[in-house]
Amino acid sequence: TEGARQLHSLAPEIIFFGLIEREGQMVARSLRELGSLAIFVGTDALKGSRYLETPHLAVDGPYQTNMGVDLDLTPQRQEFRRRYRERFEKPPTVYSAESYDAGALIASALAAAGPNRKGIREYLATMPAYPGLSGPIAFTEQGERQTVEVGVYRLHRGETKLMKRLHV
């Protein structure tokens, strides 16, 4: 694409992909075909994908953030991974822990407030921190999660390696 050619002409050392998979895949492929050896960095929108990885090139990375957790870091998360694999006969996806937490929060809110939209909203806004698989969950008055664990991962030769955990 013309955009990839323009970007490549700047000879960047690092390229941040604030794109979803389809668009990012086209740009990443074009850049590599043009000979770019820049380090690719992606966001959570890519966490189910490996499209930035180019194992056939001697390129560092790519790196990506993942708002969520590595399921191998705690015994609770390891047990979730084991039970998930046992039940569904495949490993959990990068969204499994978050989905599990969301379901548990909805069930708790329904138990506390009943099928009442305002009551559910109030419950979630004022509940004590829930010890979720994805970390402690509590919300601000605006409905945003208060503290989130973010992992910075390196994808290399088919492996995803946690490089750093951040609490934001």
OpenMM code with the backbone's topology and positions (N, CA, C; nanometers):
from openmm import Vec3, app, unit

residues = "THR GLU GLY ALA ARG GLN LEU HIS SER LEU ALA PRO GLU ILE ILE PHE PHE GLY LEU ILE GLU ARG GLU GLY GLN MET VAL ALA ARG SER LEU ARG GLU LEU GLY SER LEU ALA ILE PHE VAL GLY THR ASP ALA LEU LYS GLY SER ARG TYR LEU GLU THR PRO HIS LEU ALA VAL ASP GLY PRO TYR GLN THR ASN MET GLY VAL ASP LEU ASP LEU THR PRO GLN ARG GLN GLU PHE ARG ARG ARG TYR ARG GLU ARG PHE GLU LYS PRO PRO THR VAL TYR SER ALA GLU SER TYR ASP ALA GLY ALA LEU ILE ALA SER ALA LEU ALA ALA ALA GLY PRO ASN ARG LYS GLY ILE ARG GLU TYR LEU ALA THR MET PRO ALA TYR PRO GLY LEU SER GLY PRO ILE ALA PHE THR GLU GLN GLY GLU ARG GLN THR VAL GLU VAL GLY VAL TYR ARG LEU HIS ARG GLY GLU THR LYS LEU MET LYS ARG LEU HIS VAL".split()
positions = [
    Vec3(0.0836, -0.1185, 0.0000),
    Vec3(0.0000, 0.0000, 0.0000),
    Vec3(0.0880, 0.1248, 0.0000),
    Vec3(0.0316, 0.2339, -0.0439),
    Vec3(0.1059, 0.3592, -0.0483),
    Vec3(0.1471, 0.4034, 0.0922),
    Vec3(0.0577, 0.3854, 0.1889),
    Vec3(0.0903, 0.4217, 0.3268),
    Vec3(0.2089, 0.3424, 0.3798),
    Vec3(0.2151, 0.2130, 0.3477),
    Vec3(0.3274, 0.1299, 0.3912),
    Vec3(0.4566, 0.1770, 0.3250),
    Vec3(0.4498, 0.2146, 0.1977),
    Vec3(0.5690, 0.2643, 0.1282),
    Vec3(0.6192, 0.3942, 0.1923),
    Vec3(0.5268, 0.4829, 0.2234),
    Vec3(0.5656, 0.6088, 0.2870),
    Vec3(0.6281, 0.5837, 0.4237),
    Vec3(0.5664, 0.4961, 0.5007),
    Vec3(0.6186, 0.4645, 0.6328),
    Vec3(0.7569, 0.4008, 0.6219),
    Vec3(0.7720, 0.3055, 0.5317),
    Vec3(0.9007, 0.2378, 0.5126),
    Vec3(1.0095, 0.3364, 0.4731),
    Vec3(0.9761, 0.4373, 0.3931),
    Vec3(1.0755, 0.5350, 0.3475),
    Vec3(1.1330, 0.6160, 0.4634),
    Vec3(1.0624, 0.6214, 0.5753),
    Vec3(1.1108, 0.6935, 0.6934),
    Vec3(1.2114, 0.6122, 0.7739),
    Vec3(1.2240, 0.4826, 0.7413),
    Vec3(1.3169, 0.3906, 0.8088),
    Vec3(1.2991, 0.3896, 0.9606),
    Vec3(1.1770, 0.3719, 1.0095),
    Vec3(1.1576, 0.3698, 1.1554),
    Vec3(1.2191, 0.2445, 1.2169),
    Vec3(1.2619, 0.2580, 1.3423),
    Vec3(1.3151, 0.1433, 1.4156),
    Vec3(1.2027, 0.0640, 1.4807),
    Vec3(1.0958, 0.1343, 1.5192),
    Vec3(0.9802, 0.0725, 1.5845),
    Vec3(0.8549, 0.1248, 1.5157),
    Vec3(0.7584, 0.0357, 1.4947),
    Vec3(0.6299, 0.0765, 1.4378),
    Vec3(0.5203, 0.0283, 1.5313),
    Vec3(0.4397, 0.1223, 1.5780),
    Vec3(0.3270, 0.0908, 1.6652),
    Vec3(0.2034, 0.0655, 1.5800),
    Vec3(0.1380, -0.0468, 1.6036),
    Vec3(0.0166, -0.0836, 1.5309),
    Vec3(-0.1038, -0.0585, 1.6211),
    Vec3(-0.1730, 0.0503, 1.5966),
    Vec3(-0.2979, 0.0799, 1.6660),
    Vec3(-0.4137, 0.0373, 1.5771),
    Vec3(-0.4017, -0.0806, 1.5200),
    Vec3(-0.4988, -0.1302, 1.4217),
    Vec3(-0.5562, -0.2636, 1.4671),
    Vec3(-0.6704, -0.2966, 1.4114),
    Vec3(-0.7239, -0.4300, 1.4347),
    Vec3(-0.6606, -0.5255, 1.3346),
    Vec3(-0.6881, -0.6525, 1.3492),
    Vec3(-0.6154, -0.7559, 1.2768),
    Vec3(-0.6167, -0.7410, 1.1250),
    Vec3(-0.7312, -0.7242, 1.0657),
    Vec3(-0.7391, -0.7226, 0.9194),
    Vec3(-0.6522, -0.6126, 0.8584),
    Vec3(-0.6692, -0.4904, 0.9064),
    Vec3(-0.5930, -0.3785, 0.8540),
    Vec3(-0.4450, -0.3912, 0.8894),
    Vec3(-0.4189, -0.4297, 1.0123),
    Vec3(-0.2812, -0.4443, 1.0566),
    Vec3(-0.2064, -0.5514, 0.9796),
    Vec3(-0.2755, -0.6579, 0.9473),
    Vec3(-0.2134, -0.7668, 0.8726),
    Vec3(-0.1672, -0.7180, 0.7354),
    Vec3(-0.2494, -0.6400, 0.6693),
    Vec3(-0.2128, -0.5873, 0.5377),
    Vec3(-0.0917, -0.4947, 0.5476),
    Vec3(-0.0918, -0.4060, 0.6460),
    Vec3(0.0189, -0.3121, 0.6622),
    Vec3(0.1469, -0.3864, 0.7008),
    Vec3(0.1373, -0.4778, 0.7970),
    Vec3(0.2552, -0.5530, 0.8409),
    Vec3(0.3158, -0.6321, 0.7247),
    Vec3(0.2320, -0.7005, 0.6496),
    Vec3(0.2804, -0.7792, 0.5355),
    Vec3(0.3482, -0.6884, 0.4328),
    Vec3(0.2864, -0.5752, 0.4023),
    Vec3(0.3438, -0.4818, 0.3049),
    Vec3(0.4789, -0.4299, 0.3520),
    Vec3(0.4884, -0.3948, 0.4798),
    Vec3(0.6148, -0.3435, 0.5324),
    Vec3(0.7256, -0.4481, 0.5232),
    Vec3(0.6938, -0.5715, 0.5580),
    Vec3(0.7954, -0.6781, 0.5514),
    Vec3(0.8349, -0.7044, 0.4057),
    Vec3(0.7380, -0.7017, 0.3150),
    Vec3(0.7692, -0.7216, 0.1734),
    Vec3(0.8580, -0.6099, 0.1196),
    Vec3(0.8454, -0.4902, 0.1751),
    Vec3(0.9302, -0.3779, 0.1352),
    Vec3(1.0694, -0.3853, 0.1984),
    Vec3(1.0872, -0.4784, 0.2922),
    Vec3(1.2175, -0.4963, 0.3557),
    Vec3(1.2318, -0.4322, 0.4919),
    Vec3(1.1236, -0.3854, 0.5498),
    Vec3(1.1307, -0.3229, 0.6815),
    Vec3(1.1722, -0.4247, 0.7871),
    Vec3(1.2703, -0.3865, 0.8683),
    Vec3(1.3126, -0.4696, 0.9807),
    Vec3(1.2762, -0.4025, 1.1131),
    Vec3(1.1843, -0.3069, 1.1070),
    Vec3(1.1403, -0.2372, 1.2279),
    Vec3(1.0773, -0.3351, 1.3255),
    Vec3(1.0880, -0.3032, 1.4523),
    Vec3(1.0202, -0.3814, 1.5559),
    Vec3(0.8733, -0.3410, 1.5535),
    Vec3(0.7849, -0.4395, 1.5476),
    Vec3(0.6416, -0.4137, 1.5495),
    Vec3(0.5912, -0.4235, 1.6930),
    Vec3(0.5076, -0.3272, 1.7315),
    Vec3(0.4454, -0.3259, 1.8639),
    Vec3(0.2959, -0.3118, 1.8432),
    Vec3(0.2186, -0.4010, 1.9039),
    Vec3(0.0735, -0.3978, 1.8896),
    Vec3(0.0034, -0.3862, 2.0227),
    Vec3(-0.1274, -0.3742, 2.0171),
    Vec3(-0.2092, -0.3545, 2.1369),
    Vec3(-0.2968, -0.4759, 2.1645),
    Vec3(-0.3841, -0.4605, 2.2622),
    Vec3(-0.4767, -0.5656, 2.3010),
    Vec3(-0.5666, -0.6113, 2.1869),
    Vec3(-0.5916, -0.5248, 2.0905),
    Vec3(-0.6778, -0.5629, 1.9785),
    Vec3(-0.6174, -0.6783, 1.9001),
    Vec3(-0.4906, -0.7061, 1.9222),
    Vec3(-0.4208, -0.8119, 1.8503),
    Vec3(-0.4021, -0.9373, 1.9341),
    Vec3(-0.4478, -0.9371, 2.0568),
    Vec3(-0.4063, -1.0432, 2.1474),
    Vec3(-0.4503, -1.1831, 2.1084),
    Vec3(-0.5481, -1.1955, 2.0233),
    Vec3(-0.5845, -1.3284, 1.9769),
    Vec3(-0.5144, -1.3654, 1.8485),
    Vec3(-0.4260, -1.2801, 1.8015),
    Vec3(-0.3657, -1.2959, 1.6694),
    Vec3(-0.2144, -1.3000, 1.6790),
    Vec3(-0.1524, -1.3592, 1.5804),
    Vec3(-0.0065, -1.3618, 1.5732),
    Vec3(0.0410, -1.2978, 1.4431),
    Vec3(-0.0407, -1.2132, 1.3819),
    Vec3(-0.0082, -1.1663, 1.2482),
    Vec3(0.1157, -1.0774, 1.2403),
    Vec3(0.1576, -1.0167, 1.3494),
    Vec3(0.2774, -0.9329, 1.3443),
    Vec3(0.4054, -1.0161, 1.3486),
    Vec3(0.3920, -1.1423, 1.3843),
    Vec3(0.5097, -1.2274, 1.3972),
    Vec3(0.5647, -1.2652, 1.2592),
    Vec3(0.6954, -1.2540, 1.2448),
    Vec3(0.7628, -1.2924, 1.1201),
    Vec3(0.8857, -1.3754, 1.1575),
    Vec3(0.8656, -1.5012, 1.1935),
    Vec3(0.9769, -1.5822, 1.2437),
    Vec3(1.0865, -1.6081, 1.1408),
    Vec3(1.0572, -1.5917, 1.0140),
    Vec3(1.1578, -1.6162, 0.9106),
    Vec3(1.2574, -1.5013, 0.8974),
    Vec3(1.2348, -1.3909, 0.9678),
    Vec3(1.3256, -1.2769, 0.9629),
    Vec3(1.3985, -1.2617, 1.0960),
    Vec3(1.5200, -1.2129, 1.0898),
    Vec3(1.5975, -1.1875, 1.2111),
    Vec3(1.5568, -1.0509, 1.2669),
    Vec3(1.4350, -1.0445, 1.3184),
    Vec3(1.3778, -0.9201, 1.3686),
    Vec3(1.3373, -0.9414, 1.5142),
    Vec3(1.3675, -0.8451, 1.5995),
    Vec3(1.3274, -0.8538, 1.7390),
    Vec3(1.1766, -0.8339, 1.7488),
    Vec3(1.1151, -0.9099, 1.8371),
    Vec3(0.9712, -0.8947, 1.8575),
    Vec3(0.8926, -0.9840, 1.7656),
    Vec3(0.7719, -0.9504, 1.7386),
    Vec3(0.7018, -0.8295, 1.7797),
    Vec3(0.6639, -0.8328, 1.9270),
    Vec3(0.6203, -0.7200, 1.9739),
    Vec3(0.5745, -0.7058, 2.1110),
    Vec3(0.4284, -0.6655, 2.1075),
    Vec3(0.3556, -0.7026, 2.2107),
    Vec3(0.2182, -0.6563, 2.2220),
    Vec3(0.1789, -0.6477, 2.3672),
    Vec3(0.0861, -0.5581, 2.3931),
    Vec3(0.0300, -0.5476, 2.5268),
    Vec3(-0.0935, -0.6354, 2.5332),
    Vec3(-0.1282, -0.6726, 2.6514),
    Vec3(-0.2474, -0.7527, 2.6725),
    Vec3(-0.3070, -0.7129, 2.8054),
    Vec3(-0.4208, -0.6423, 2.8011),
    Vec3(-0.4884, -0.6073, 2.9247),
    Vec3(-0.5538, -0.7355, 2.9741),
    Vec3(-0.4955, -0.7911, 3.0725),
    Vec3(-0.5386, -0.9203, 3.1212),
    Vec3(-0.4172, -0.9884, 3.1792),
    Vec3(-0.4226, -1.1180, 3.1833),
    Vec3(-0.3199, -1.1872, 3.2596),
    Vec3(-0.2686, -1.3099, 3.1877),
    Vec3(-0.1529, -1.3502, 3.2299),
    Vec3(-0.0969, -1.4771, 3.1865),
    Vec3(-0.1563, -1.5830, 3.2796),
    Vec3(-0.2220, -1.6805, 3.2222),
    Vec3(-0.2920, -1.7791, 3.3046),
    Vec3(-0.1983, -1.8769, 3.3751),
    Vec3(-0.0694, -1.8631, 3.3574),
    Vec3(0.0243, -1.9504, 3.4266),
    Vec3(0.0874, -1.8850, 3.5489),
    Vec3(0.0490, -1.7622, 3.5821),
    Vec3(0.1182, -1.6885, 3.6868),
    Vec3(0.0766, -1.7237, 3.8293),
    Vec3(-0.0449, -1.7683, 3.8506),
    Vec3(-0.0891, -1.8000, 3.9871),
    Vec3(-0.1557, -1.9363, 3.9885),
    Vec3(-0.1583, -2.0008, 4.1036),
    Vec3(-0.2253, -2.1312, 4.1127),
    Vec3(-0.3730, -2.1246, 4.0705),
    Vec3(-0.4427, -2.0165, 4.1088),
    Vec3(-0.5837, -2.0013, 4.0710),
    Vec3(-0.5987, -1.9987, 3.9195),
    Vec3(-0.5122, -1.9264, 3.8529),
    Vec3(-0.5182, -1.9169, 3.7068),
    Vec3(-0.4765, -2.0481, 3.6408),
    Vec3(-0.3784, -2.1152, 3.6990),
    Vec3(-0.3367, -2.2456, 3.6455),
    Vec3(-0.4504, -2.3463, 3.6557),
    Vec3(-0.5213, -2.3432, 3.7675),
    Vec3(-0.6354, -2.4333, 3.7860),
    Vec3(-0.7448, -2.4023, 3.6857),
    Vec3(-0.7704, -2.2750, 3.6592),
    Vec3(-0.8689, -2.2364, 3.5582),
    Vec3(-0.8281, -2.2924, 3.4224),
    Vec3(-0.7009, -2.2774, 3.3872),
    Vec3(-0.6512, -2.3292, 3.2591),
    Vec3(-0.6722, -2.4804, 3.2507),
    Vec3(-0.6392, -2.5523, 3.3591),
    Vec3(-0.6542, -2.6978, 3.3608),
    Vec3(-0.8004, -2.7382, 3.3432),
    Vec3(-0.8901, -2.6758, 3.4185),
    Vec3(-1.0326, -2.7097, 3.4102),
    Vec3(-1.0909, -2.6735, 3.2743),
    Vec3(-1.0503, -2.5620, 3.2203),
    Vec3(-1.0991, -2.5195, 3.0891),
    Vec3(-1.0588, -2.6221, 2.9830),
    Vec3(-0.9316, -2.6602, 2.9850),
    Vec3(-0.8809, -2.7572, 2.8877),
    Vec3(-0.9529, -2.8915, 2.9019),
    Vec3(-0.9767, -2.9305, 3.0249),
    Vec3(-1.0468, -3.0566, 3.0519),
    Vec3(-1.1901, -3.0526, 2.9983),
    Vec3(-1.2584, -2.9433, 3.0183),
    Vec3(-1.3986, -2.9328, 2.9772),
    Vec3(-1.4168, -2.9119, 2.8268),
    Vec3(-1.3335, -2.8262, 2.7682),
    Vec3(-1.3535, -2.7903, 2.6272),
    Vec3(-1.2555, -2.8577, 2.5315),
    Vec3(-1.1621, -2.9340, 2.5865),
    Vec3(-1.0633, -3.0087, 2.5070),
    Vec3(-0.9784, -2.9188, 2.4182),
    Vec3(-0.9511, -2.7996, 2.4669),
    Vec3(-0.8614, -2.7062, 2.4002),
    Vec3(-0.8180, -2.6035, 2.5042),
    Vec3(-0.7069, -2.5361, 2.4807),
    Vec3(-0.6633, -2.4371, 2.5798),
    Vec3(-0.7526, -2.3142, 2.5773),
    Vec3(-0.7587, -2.2423, 2.6881),
    Vec3(-0.8371, -2.1185, 2.6902),
    Vec3(-0.7754, -2.0153, 2.5970),
    Vec3(-0.8594, -1.9287, 2.5452),
    Vec3(-0.8100, -1.8204, 2.4611),
    Vec3(-0.7643, -1.7053, 2.5503),
    Vec3(-0.7110, -1.6033, 2.4893),
    Vec3(-0.6670, -1.4877, 2.5664),
    Vec3(-0.7846, -1.4130, 2.6285),
    Vec3(-0.9062, -1.4402, 2.5835),
    Vec3(-1.0246, -1.3740, 2.6378),
    Vec3(-1.0969, -1.4579, 2.7433),
    Vec3(-1.0556, -1.5800, 2.7658),
    Vec3(-1.1301, -1.6714, 2.8533),
    Vec3(-1.1401, -1.6228, 2.9966),
    Vec3(-1.0301, -1.5765, 3.0554),
    Vec3(-1.0333, -1.5309, 3.1948),
    Vec3(-1.1235, -1.4088, 3.2096),
    Vec3(-1.1138, -1.3158, 3.1149),
    Vec3(-1.1987, -1.1967, 3.1204),
    Vec3(-1.3455, -1.2338, 3.1055),
    Vec3(-1.3745, -1.3279, 3.0179),
    Vec3(-1.5132, -1.3726, 2.9988),
    Vec3(-1.5662, -1.4400, 3.1244),
    Vec3(-1.4828, -1.5221, 3.1857),
    Vec3(-1.5218, -1.5894, 3.3095),
    Vec3(-1.5530, -1.4854, 3.4180),
    Vec3(-1.4656, -1.3865, 3.4316),
    Vec3(-1.4876, -1.2806, 3.5309),
    Vec3(-1.6159, -1.2035, 3.5018),
    Vec3(-1.6392, -1.1706, 3.3756),
    Vec3(-1.7601, -1.0955, 3.3385),
    Vec3(-1.8852, -1.1743, 3.3766),
    Vec3(-1.8850, -1.3035, 3.3470),
    Vec3(-1.9995, -1.3876, 3.3831),
    Vec3(-2.0220, -1.3922, 3.5331),
    Vec3(-1.9131, -1.4045, 3.6084),
    Vec3(-1.9242, -1.4094, 3.7545),
    Vec3(-1.9767, -1.2770, 3.8099),
    Vec3(-1.9317, -1.1653, 3.7536),
    Vec3(-1.9791, -1.0343, 3.7999),
    Vec3(-2.1271, -1.0144, 3.7684),
    Vec3(-2.1688, -1.0559, 3.6513),
    Vec3(-2.3104, -1.0446, 3.6146),
    Vec3(-2.3960, -1.1298, 3.7067),
    Vec3(-2.3509, -1.2520, 3.7343),
    Vec3(-2.4258, -1.3399, 3.8252),
    Vec3(-2.4352, -1.2791, 3.9644),
    Vec3(-2.3257, -1.2235, 4.0146),
    Vec3(-2.3269, -1.1593, 4.1466),
    Vec3(-2.4208, -1.0397, 4.1494),
    Vec3(-2.4152, -0.9600, 4.0435),
    Vec3(-2.5011, -0.8416, 4.0372),
    Vec3(-2.6483, -0.8807, 4.0304),
    Vec3(-2.6800, -0.9821, 3.9530),
    Vec3(-2.8187, -1.0294, 3.9441),
    Vec3(-2.8669, -1.0852, 4.0778),
    Vec3(-2.7789, -1.1572, 4.1475),
    Vec3(-2.8161, -1.2128, 4.2779),
    Vec3(-2.8413, -1.1003, 4.3785),
    Vec3(-2.7622, -0.9947, 4.3714),
    Vec3(-2.7755, -0.8848, 4.4669),
    Vec3(-2.8895, -0.7892, 4.4327),
    Vec3(-2.9103, -0.7614, 4.3032),
    Vec3(-3.0046, -0.6571, 4.2629),
    Vec3(-3.1263, -0.7077, 4.1877),
    Vec3(-3.1231, -0.8350, 4.1483),
    Vec3(-3.2322, -0.8857, 4.0656),
    Vec3(-3.2210, -0.8309, 3.9242),
    Vec3(-3.3176, -0.8628, 3.8413),
    Vec3(-3.3115, -0.8172, 3.7019),
    Vec3(-3.3530, -0.6700, 3.6890),
    Vec3(-3.2745, -0.5865, 3.7524),
    Vec3(-3.3028, -0.4434, 3.7573),
    Vec3(-3.1798, -0.3689, 3.7066),
    Vec3(-3.1914, -0.3082, 3.5915),
    Vec3(-3.0764, -0.2432, 3.5270),
    Vec3(-3.0081, -0.1411, 3.6189),
    Vec3(-3.0862, -0.0548, 3.6795),
    Vec3(-3.0302, 0.0475, 3.7686),
    Vec3(-2.9638, -0.0172, 3.8902),
    Vec3(-3.0279, -0.1187, 3.9445),
    Vec3(-2.9720, -0.1882, 4.0607),
    Vec3(-2.8421, -0.2603, 4.0262),
    Vec3(-2.8352, -0.3208, 3.9089),
    Vec3(-2.7125, -0.3877, 3.8651),
    Vec3(-2.6011, -0.2853, 3.8502),
    Vec3(-2.6314, -0.1734, 3.7886),
    Vec3(-2.5322, -0.0670, 3.7695),
    Vec3(-2.4815, -0.0166, 3.9049),
    Vec3(-2.5722, 0.0048, 3.9974),
    Vec3(-2.5351, 0.0527, 4.1308),
    Vec3(-2.4489, -0.0516, 4.2034),
    Vec3(-2.4884, -0.1773, 4.1936),
    Vec3(-2.4108, -0.2841, 4.2576),
    Vec3(-2.2672, -0.2861, 4.2056),
    Vec3(-2.2526, -0.2844, 4.0731),
    Vec3(-2.1186, -0.2905, 4.0140),
    Vec3(-2.0355, -0.1674, 4.0486),
    Vec3(-2.0999, -0.0521, 4.0599),
    Vec3(-2.0280, 0.0721, 4.0909),
    Vec3(-1.9804, 0.0774, 4.2353),
    Vec3(-2.0491, 0.0059, 4.3245),
    Vec3(-2.0172, 0.0179, 4.4670),
    Vec3(-1.9653, -0.1107, 4.5307),
    Vec3(-1.9560, -0.2166, 4.4547),
    Vec3(-1.9141, -0.3448, 4.5121),
    Vec3(-1.7684, -0.3385, 4.5581),
    Vec3(-1.7338, -0.4189, 4.6588),
    Vec3(-1.5923, -0.4279, 4.6957),
    Vec3(-1.5165, -0.4973, 4.5820),
    Vec3(-1.3863, -0.4834, 4.5803),
    Vec3(-1.3055, -0.5440, 4.4739),
    Vec3(-1.3328, -0.6944, 4.4664),
    Vec3(-1.3623, -0.7403, 4.3466),
    Vec3(-1.3875, -0.8825, 4.3204),
    Vec3(-1.2539, -0.9474, 4.2835),
    Vec3(-1.2185, -1.0594, 4.3464),
    Vec3(-1.0898, -1.1242, 4.3167),
    Vec3(-1.0978, -1.2090, 4.1884),
    Vec3(-1.0971, -1.1432, 4.0757),
    Vec3(-1.1134, -1.2126, 3.9485),
    Vec3(-0.9869, -1.2802, 3.8991),
    Vec3(-1.0049, -1.3679, 3.8019),
    Vec3(-0.8898, -1.4316, 3.7384),
    Vec3(-0.8015, -1.3284, 3.6697),
    Vec3(-0.8623, -1.2226, 3.6205),
    Vec3(-0.7877, -1.1187, 3.5505),
    Vec3(-0.7350, -1.0127, 3.6466),
    Vec3(-0.7386, -1.0415, 3.7758),
    Vec3(-0.6924, -0.9473, 3.8777),
    Vec3(-0.8106, -0.8900, 3.9531),
    Vec3(-0.7843, -0.8097, 4.0554),
    Vec3(-0.8932, -0.7501, 4.1322),
    Vec3(-0.9781, -0.6599, 4.0430),
    Vec3(-1.1099, -0.6709, 4.0583),
    Vec3(-1.2001, -0.5925, 3.9736),
    Vec3(-1.2854, -0.5023, 4.0613),
    Vec3(-1.2743, -0.3728, 4.0363),
    Vec3(-1.3597, -0.2714, 4.0966),
    Vec3(-1.3701, -0.1606, 3.9930),
    Vec3(-1.4776, -0.0836, 4.0008),
    Vec3(-1.5046, 0.0157, 3.8977),
    Vec3(-1.5093, 0.1572, 3.9530),
    Vec3(-1.4765, 0.2531, 3.8689),
    Vec3(-1.4901, 0.3944, 3.9042),
    Vec3(-1.6373, 0.4327, 3.8899),
    Vec3(-1.6716, 0.5546, 3.9318),
    Vec3(-1.8096, 0.6023, 3.9174),
    Vec3(-1.8519, 0.6071, 3.7712),
    Vec3(-1.7549, 0.6223, 3.6809),
    Vec3(-1.7848, 0.6284, 3.5374),
    Vec3(-1.7941, 0.4903, 3.4731),
    Vec3(-1.7709, 0.3846, 3.5524),
    Vec3(-1.7830, 0.2491, 3.5007),
    Vec3(-1.6546, 0.1908, 3.4443),
    Vec3(-1.5434, 0.2617, 3.4586),
    Vec3(-1.4145, 0.2098, 3.4118),
    Vec3(-1.3527, 0.1233, 3.5206),
    Vec3(-1.2767, 0.0249, 3.4800),
    Vec3(-1.2078, -0.0598, 3.5765),
    Vec3(-1.1003, 0.0225, 3.6475),
    Vec3(-1.0929, 0.0093, 3.7810),
    Vec3(-1.0012, 0.0923, 3.8586),
    Vec3(-0.8549, 0.0570, 3.8361),
    Vec3(-0.8199, -0.0672, 3.8494),
    Vec3(-0.6817, -0.1102, 3.8335),
    Vec3(-0.6803, -0.2291, 3.7382),
    Vec3(-0.5905, -0.2237, 3.6432),
    Vec3(-0.5831, -0.3299, 3.5443),
    Vec3(-0.4399, -0.3796, 3.5349),
    Vec3(-0.4257, -0.5089, 3.5259),
    Vec3(-0.2941, -0.5660, 3.5006),
    Vec3(-0.2747, -0.5744, 3.3502),
    Vec3(-0.1641, -0.5213, 3.3038),
    Vec3(-0.1313, -0.5241, 3.1617),
    Vec3(-0.0018, -0.6014, 3.1459),
    Vec3(-0.0026, -0.6965, 3.0556),
    Vec3(0.1188, -0.7704, 3.0261),
    Vec3(0.1806, -0.7180, 2.8984),
    Vec3(0.3136, -0.7112, 2.8965),
    Vec3(0.3866, -0.6797, 2.7736),
    Vec3(0.4516, -0.8107, 2.7310),
    Vec3(0.4161, -0.8557, 2.6114),
    Vec3(0.4585, -0.9861, 2.5627),
    Vec3(0.5475, -0.9743, 2.4399),
    Vec3(0.6362, -1.0702, 2.4253),
    Vec3(0.7166, -1.0825, 2.3040),
    Vec3(0.6750, -1.2116, 2.2347),
    Vec3(0.6442, -1.2003, 2.1082),
    Vec3(0.6121, -1.3165, 2.0266),
    Vec3(0.7388, -1.3529, 1.9499),
    Vec3(0.7855, -1.4753, 1.9686),
    Vec3(0.9105, -1.5139, 1.9036),
    Vec3(0.9132, -1.6631, 1.8775),
    Vec3(0.9325, -1.6979, 1.7521),
    Vec3(0.9435, -1.8378, 1.7093),
    Vec3(0.8309, -1.9258, 1.7652),
    Vec3(0.7103, -1.8755, 1.7541),
    Vec3(0.5939, -1.9520, 1.7960),
    Vec3(0.5628, -1.9473, 1.9434),
    Vec3(0.6435, -1.8810, 2.0215),
    Vec3(0.6220, -1.8715, 2.1653),
    Vec3(0.5798, -1.7299, 2.2024),
    Vec3(0.4944, -1.7192, 2.3035),
    Vec3(0.4568, -1.5895, 2.3579),
    Vec3(0.5176, -1.5819, 2.4972),
    Vec3(0.6067, -1.4854, 2.5185),
    Vec3(0.6759, -1.4745, 2.6457),
    Vec3(0.6381, -1.3443, 2.7151),
    Vec3(0.5944, -1.3567, 2.8389),
    Vec3(0.5645, -1.2386, 2.9198),
    Vec3(0.6953, -1.1697, 2.9549),
    Vec3(0.7066, -1.0429, 2.9186),
    Vec3(0.8274, -0.9669, 2.9456),
    Vec3(0.8141, -0.8818, 3.0730),
    Vec3(0.6940, -0.8269, 3.0932),
    Vec3(0.6733, -0.7374, 3.2070),
    Vec3(0.5258, -0.7288, 3.2409),
    Vec3(0.4977, -0.7172, 3.3700),
    Vec3(0.3613, -0.6951, 3.4177),
    Vec3(0.3525, -0.5523, 3.4697),
    Vec3(0.2490, -0.4809, 3.4256),
    Vec3(0.2262, -0.3441, 3.4695),
    Vec3(0.0897, -0.3358, 3.5363),
    Vec3(0.0778, -0.2555, 3.6370),
    Vec3(-0.0514, -0.2314, 3.7015),
    Vec3(-0.0864, -0.0861, 3.6763),
    Vec3(-0.1910, -0.0650, 3.5977),
    Vec3(-0.2307, 0.0716, 3.5608),
    Vec3(-0.3727, 0.1006, 3.6036),
] * unit.nanometer
topology = app.Topology()
chain = topology.addChain("A")
for resn in residues:
    res = topology.addResidue(resn, chain)
    for name in ("N", "CA", "C"):
        topology.addAtom(name, app.Element.getBySymbol(name[0]), res)
